[in-house]
Amino acid sequence: MTPACKVLKSNKIDFSMHEYKHDVNAKSFGLEAAEKLGLSVDEVFKTLMVTDDKNYYVAVLPVNHQLNLKKVAQAFGCKKLHMADPKDAERLTGYLVGGISPVGQKKRLKTVICCSAKILNKMYVSGGKRGLDIGLNPNDLASVLSANFADIVDN
């Protein structure tokens, strides 16, 4: 039971667990999850961390999209953001890159979820380790994270 699953359980949020055998040679963790779980790339979301060198923020977006740094900065009310160093992401979340869940991080960070998730009944995010995704309602995810929805991807 990962920290992400514990948080969802303790908040009585309905979720499903989906395990698959992670391939160490996979180039994209998110695309690998979609393929191995037989899901559409529009349903599987990756968790990225950005920073303005003072604060860190979390962005949750579909695995087949690129994060638009200008849009995500706007969503958080920042002038400029850049991708966080993977080592900082691991230290702040308590998860390994490729298994960073937006839920159950060591330090709760401001989070934004791509607005494309709003039309889904169920979205899939990392469950807190490589080879584990959790499926849940986007509104439940936003609720447990106190997150907003925004357009944060390149179109």
LINFENRA-V237266 format. One record per backbone hydrogen bond with DSSP energy under -0.5 kcal/mol. NH is the residue of the N-H (numbers start at 0). CO is the residue of the C=O. Records with the same first field share a line. If there is no record, write none. Layout:
BEGIN
NH=CO  CO
END
This chain:
BEGIN
5=1
6=2
7=3
8=4
9=5
10=6
11=8
12=7
15=134
17=132
19=130
21=19
23=21
25=22
31=27
32=28
33=29
34=30
35=31
36=32
37=33  34
38=33
42=39
43=39
44=123
45=60
47=45  58
49=56
50=81
51=54
56=49
57=109
58=47
59=111
60=45  58
62=40  43
63=40
64=61
67=151
68=66
71=67
72=68
73=69
74=70
75=71
76=72  73
77=72
81=50
83=48
87=84
88=84
89=85
90=86
91=87
92=88
93=89
98=95
100=98
105=92
106=91
108=106
109=55
111=57
112=147
113=59
114=149
116=113
117=114
118=115
119=116
122=135
123=42
124=133
126=131
128=131
131=128
132=17
133=124
134=15
135=122
136=13
139=136
140=136
141=137
142=138
143=139
144=140
145=141  142
146=141
147=110
149=112
151=149
153=65
END
